[in-house]
Amino acid sequence: MASTLLILFLVATVIYIFWVLLKPRKKSSRKKPAGKQISKKNHQKVKEKKQQSSLPSADQIRKEKIEKMKKDPELIGRVVRYWLRER
Protein backbone atom coordinates (compact mmCIF):
# COMPACT_ATOMS: atom_id res chain seq x y z
CA MET A 1 0.00 0.00 0.00
CA ALA A 2 2.80 2.38 0.87
CA SER A 3 4.63 1.64 -2.37
CA THR A 4 1.45 2.32 -4.39
CA LEU A 5 1.00 5.71 -2.73
CA LEU A 6 4.66 6.51 -3.29
CA ILE A 7 4.41 5.62 -7.00
CA LEU A 8 1.20 7.71 -7.39
CA PHE A 9 2.91 10.63 -5.65
CA LEU A 10 5.95 10.38 -7.96
CA VAL A 11 3.74 10.13 -11.07
CA ALA A 12 1.71 13.15 -9.92
CA THR A 13 4.94 15.10 -9.33
CA VAL A 14 6.27 14.25 -12.82
CA ILE A 15 2.93 15.19 -14.42
CA TYR A 16 2.91 18.50 -12.53
CA ILE A 17 6.47 19.28 -13.66
CA PHE A 18 5.58 18.60 -17.31
CA TRP A 19 2.39 20.62 -16.97
CA VAL A 20 4.32 23.62 -15.61
CA LEU A 21 6.97 23.36 -18.34
CA LEU A 22 4.57 22.87 -21.24
CA LYS A 23 1.67 25.15 -20.36
CA PRO A 24 1.37 28.19 -22.66
CA ARG A 25 2.58 31.38 -21.08
CA LYS A 26 0.36 34.41 -21.28
CA LYS A 27 2.19 37.26 -22.92
CA SER A 28 1.08 40.70 -21.90
CA SER A 29 0.53 42.74 -25.01
CA ARG A 30 1.78 46.26 -24.80
CA LYS A 31 -0.19 48.90 -26.54
CA LYS A 32 1.74 50.60 -29.29
CA PRO A 33 1.41 54.34 -29.53
CA ALA A 34 -0.70 55.36 -32.46
CA GLY A 35 1.53 56.77 -35.17
CA LYS A 36 0.57 59.07 -37.98
CA GLN A 37 -1.36 57.53 -40.80
CA ILE A 38 0.63 58.22 -43.96
CA SER A 39 -1.25 58.15 -47.22
CA LYS A 40 0.15 56.08 -50.07
CA LYS A 41 1.26 59.15 -52.04
CA ASN A 42 3.04 60.66 -49.07
CA HIS A 43 4.56 57.28 -48.24
CA GLN A 44 6.03 57.05 -51.75
CA LYS A 45 7.39 60.59 -51.52
CA VAL A 46 9.03 59.85 -48.18
CA LYS A 47 10.49 56.65 -49.62
CA GLU A 48 11.91 58.52 -52.64
CA LYS A 49 13.45 61.18 -50.40
CA LYS A 50 15.10 58.52 -48.28
CA GLN A 51 16.50 56.83 -51.38
CA GLN A 52 17.82 60.12 -52.76
CA SER A 53 19.45 61.06 -49.48
CA SER A 54 21.10 57.65 -49.19
CA LEU A 55 22.67 57.80 -52.67
CA PRO A 56 26.38 58.47 -52.85
CA SER A 57 27.37 61.80 -54.32
CA ALA A 58 28.56 60.31 -57.66
CA ASP A 59 25.22 58.60 -58.24
CA GLN A 60 23.37 61.73 -57.23
CA ILE A 61 25.38 63.85 -59.67
CA ARG A 62 24.78 61.32 -62.44
CA LYS A 63 21.04 61.37 -61.79
CA GLU A 64 21.01 65.18 -61.88
CA LYS A 65 22.81 65.13 -65.24
CA ILE A 66 20.31 62.64 -66.62
CA GLU A 67 17.44 64.86 -65.47
CA LYS A 68 19.06 67.88 -67.17
CA MET A 69 19.47 65.87 -70.36
CA LYS A 70 15.79 64.94 -70.31
CA LYS A 71 14.82 68.60 -69.97
CA ASP A 72 17.26 69.96 -72.60
CA PRO A 73 17.20 68.06 -75.94
CA GLU A 74 20.05 70.21 -77.32
CA LEU A 75 22.30 68.86 -74.59
CA ILE A 76 21.50 65.34 -75.76
CA GLY A 77 22.64 66.26 -79.27
CA ARG A 78 25.93 67.63 -77.95
CA VAL A 79 26.53 64.53 -75.85
CA VAL A 80 25.85 62.24 -78.83
CA ARG A 81 28.18 64.26 -81.08
CA TYR A 82 30.94 64.14 -78.45
CA TRP A 83 30.45 60.40 -78.03
CA LEU A 84 30.62 59.85 -81.82
CA ARG A 85 33.83 61.90 -82.06
CA GLU A 86 35.43 59.79 -79.35
CA ARG A 87 34.67 56.57 -81.22
ROZA-308832 format. One record per residue: residue number from 0; x, y, z of N, C-alpha, C in turn. Coordinates in pm, 1 decimal, always signed. Each point is the difference from the previous one (the first is absolute). Layout:
BEGIN
NUM  X  Y  Z  X  Y  Z  X  Y  Z
...
//
This chain:
BEGIN
0  +83.0  -119.0  +0.0  -83.0  +119.0  +0.0  +87.6  +125.6  +0.0
1  +103.6  -3.2  +79.7  +88.7  +115.9  +7.3  +72.8  +21.4  -132.2
2  +40.0  -110.2  -63.6  +70.7  +14.0  -128.5  -93.3  +53.7  -107.9
3  -127.5  -35.6  +3.2  -98.0  +50.0  -97.3  -18.9  +149.7  +16.9
4  -10.9  +46.8  +124.1  -15.1  +143.1  +25.0  +125.8  +76.5  -41.5
5  +115.4  -60.5  +25.2  +125.6  +63.4  -39.3  +9.5  +12.8  -151.7
6  -37.7  -104.0  -72.3  +2.8  +2.5  -147.1  -99.5  +103.0  -52.2
7  -121.5  +5.9  +55.6  -99.8  +99.8  -42.3  +50.4  +141.5  +26.7
8  +65.2  +20.0  +113.9  +55.2  +131.1  +33.2  +109.9  +39.7  -98.1
9  +88.6  -92.3  -35.5  +105.7  +27.6  -97.5  -57.7  +29.4  -139.0
10  -99.6  -76.8  -40.9  -64.4  +22.6  -131.0  -67.6  +136.1  -1.0
11  -68.2  +34.7  +108.5  -66.4  +131.0  +7.3  +102.4  +112.7  -5.3
12  +114.2  -19.3  +65.0  +106.2  +100.9  -0.6  +56.8  +17.5  -141.1
13  +23.5  -109.4  -70.0  +52.4  +7.0  -137.3  -101.9  +67.8  -92.3
14  -127.1  -36.1  +13.9  -104.9  +62.5  -82.2  -7.2  +149.2  +28.5
15  +9.1  +39.8  +124.9  -3.9  +142.2  +35.8  +118.9  +75.7  -61.0
16  +117.9  -61.7  +5.5  +119.1  +64.4  -57.3  -17.6  +20.6  -150.4
17  -47.2  -103.6  -71.1  -23.7  +14.3  -143.8  -108.1  +103.7  -28.7
18  -103.5  +3.3  +83.6  -108.0  +95.5  -20.6  +52.4  +142.9  +15.0
19  +83.5  +24.7  +99.2  +57.1  +132.5  +21.3  +91.4  +38.1  -116.3
20  +80.0  -93.1  -47.6  +93.4  +28.8  -108.3  -69.7  +21.4  -134.3
21  -107.0  -73.1  -25.0  -63.3  +2.3  -131.5  -121.8  +91.0  -11.7
22  -47.7  +54.0  +110.4  -119.7  +83.8  -10.1  +33.7  +130.0  -73.8
23  -91.8  +49.9  -81.4  +27.9  +123.4  -74.8  +5.2  +119.0  +95.4
24  +100.0  +81.8  -23.1  +15.5  +118.1  +85.2  -79.6  +114.4  -58.9
25  -65.7  +73.0  +85.0  -76.4  +116.1  -45.4  +95.7  +116.3  -17.2
26  +0.6  +53.9  -120.7  +86.2  +114.7  -26.8  -84.0  +125.8  +10.6
27  +47.1  +93.5  +78.9  -73.7  +124.2  +13.0  +30.2  +85.2  -123.0
28  -105.3  +39.6  -66.8  +20.0  +79.6  -121.3  +5.5  +147.8  +38.6
29  +105.2  +61.9  -44.1  +14.7  +142.7  +26.4  -65.7  +77.2  -112.1
30  -66.5  +104.5  +38.2  -65.0  +82.0  -100.4  +104.4  +86.7  -68.1
31  -3.7  +0.0  -131.6  +92.4  +82.8  -75.2  -60.9  +138.5  -14.3
32  +81.5  +102.3  +10.5  -54.3  +133.8  -19.6  -43.7  +17.2  -144.9
33  -112.4  +65.4  -15.3  -54.3  +19.4  -133.7  +85.9  +99.8  -76.0
34  +53.8  -45.4  -110.9  +83.2  +86.4  -83.5  -85.4  +71.7  -102.3
35  +63.1  +87.2  -75.7  -73.6  +71.4  -103.6  -35.6  -96.0  -111.7
36  -117.3  +17.3  -52.7  -40.7  -75.3  -117.1  +53.9  +73.1  -122.3
37  +86.2  -65.5  -75.6  +59.2  +61.4  -117.8  -71.9  -54.3  -122.5
38  -47.8  +91.3  -83.2  -68.0  -44.6  -120.8  +100.7  -63.5  -94.4
39  -49.6  -71.9  -99.8  +88.9  -71.1  -91.0  +88.4  +96.7  -78.0
40  -56.1  +112.8  -42.5  +78.2  +97.3  -75.9  +112.0  +56.5  +86.3
41  -34.3  +39.4  +120.4  +100.8  +55.3  +90.0  +104.4  -105.0  +35.4
42  -45.1  -124.8  +13.9  +92.4  -108.3  +33.8  +101.8  -17.6  -112.5
43  -46.5  +7.8  -125.0  +91.5  -13.6  -113.6  +96.9  +117.0  -5.2
44  -48.3  +120.4  +29.1  +87.9  +116.7  -1.0  +107.3  -12.3  +106.7
45  -39.8  -44.9  +117.3  +95.9  -16.8  +109.9  +103.1  -105.0  -38.2
46  -46.3  -108.8  -64.3  +89.9  -106.4  -41.2  +100.7  +51.7  -103.2
47  -47.8  +80.9  -96.9  +88.7  +55.1  -102.0  +103.2  +93.2  +63.0
48  -42.8  +81.1  +94.8  +93.5  +91.3  +66.1  +107.9  -77.6  +74.2
49  -39.7  -107.7  +65.5  +97.5  -80.6  +72.3  +99.6  -62.3  -96.8
50  -49.8  -46.5  -115.3  +89.6  -59.9  -97.6  +96.3  +104.1  -55.4
51  -49.7  +119.9  -27.9  +85.2  +104.6  -54.5  +105.6  +42.6  +101.4
52  -38.5  +8.8  +124.9  +96.2  +43.0  +101.3  +104.4  -107.8  +27.0
53  -33.9  -126.0  -25.1  +94.1  -107.6  +27.1  +94.6  -25.4  -116.8
54  -24.3  +62.2  -116.7  +87.3  -21.4  -114.6  +135.1  +65.1  +21.9
55  +104.9  -63.1  -45.8  +130.4  +64.7  +5.9  +3.0  +120.0  -93.3
56  +93.8  +88.2  +21.1  +3.0  +125.3  -74.9  +18.0  -24.6  -149.5
57  +78.5  -98.8  -41.8  +21.6  -26.3  -142.6  -130.3  -42.2  -66.9
58  -75.8  -86.0  +65.7  -127.7  -42.3  -56.9  -97.8  +115.9  -4.5
59  +3.7  +82.7  +101.4  -90.8  +113.8  +4.1  +32.8  +98.0  -112.5
60  +127.2  +24.0  -23.6  +40.8  +90.2  -107.9  -41.0  -57.7  -134.7
61  +19.6  -130.8  -17.4  -38.0  -64.6  -124.9  -149.9  +13.0  -23.6
62  -79.2  -20.1  +103.2  -145.0  +12.7  -14.7  -39.5  +142.7  -36.0
63  +66.5  +98.0  +60.1  -29.6  +139.6  -32.9  +31.8  +28.3  -146.0
64  +111.8  -52.4  -49.9  +36.2  +19.8  -139.7  -102.3  -63.6  -92.3
65  -46.5  -118.2  +35.1  -101.1  -67.8  -80.9  -127.5  +82.6  -3.3
66  -39.9  +55.9  +113.9  -120.0  +83.7  +4.0  +16.6  +123.5  -87.9
67  +118.8  +61.4  +2.7  +26.3  +116.6  -85.0  -7.7  -37.5  -147.0
68  +52.9  -118.0  -32.8  -3.7  -45.0  -138.7  -142.9  -22.8  -46.3
69  -84.9  -48.9  +87.3  -140.4  -21.2  -35.6  -69.8  +132.4  -26.1
70  +38.1  +103.4  +73.8  -64.9  +130.5  -14.2  +53.1  +77.5  -119.6
71  +127.4  -20.1  -37.5  +62.9  +78.3  -105.7  +41.7  -91.8  -114.8
72  -81.2  -8.4  -108.9  +33.8  -89.6  -110.3  +127.7  +42.4  -73.6
73  +35.7  +128.3  +1.4  +121.6  +44.1  -66.1  +122.4  -61.0  +68.2
74  -6.7  -13.1  +128.8  +109.0  -60.7  +75.8  +19.9  -144.5  -42.6
75  -109.2  -69.1  -28.7  +9.2  -138.6  -45.6  +76.5  -5.6  -131.6
76  -32.1  +93.3  -91.1  +70.4  +4.2  -128.4  +149.1  +21.4  +18.4
77  +37.0  +90.6  +88.6  +142.7  +25.2  +25.7  +69.9  -122.7  +56.8
78  -68.7  -68.5  +91.8  +58.5  -119.1  +60.5  +19.0  -108.4  -104.6
79  -97.4  -18.4  -88.7  +10.3  -102.5  -104.6  +113.9  +34.1  -95.6
80  +11.4  +126.9  -38.6  +108.2  +41.0  -90.3  +136.2  -24.4  +65.1
81  +13.5  +33.3  +124.6  +125.5  -20.6  +72.9  +33.8  -148.8  +5.3
82  -101.8  -80.7  +28.2  +19.3  -144.3  +8.7  +43.1  -57.2  -135.1
83  -61.5  +49.8  -109.2  +35.7  -48.1  -134.2  +142.8  +40.7  -36.6
84  +40.8  +120.7  +40.0  +137.2  +43.8  -28.0  +103.2  -87.0  +72.2
85  -34.3  -41.4  +120.0  +90.7  -82.5  +79.4  +19.0  -137.7  -63.6
86  -103.0  -51.1  -61.5  +8.0  -133.5  -61.8  +77.2  +14.0  -125.6
//
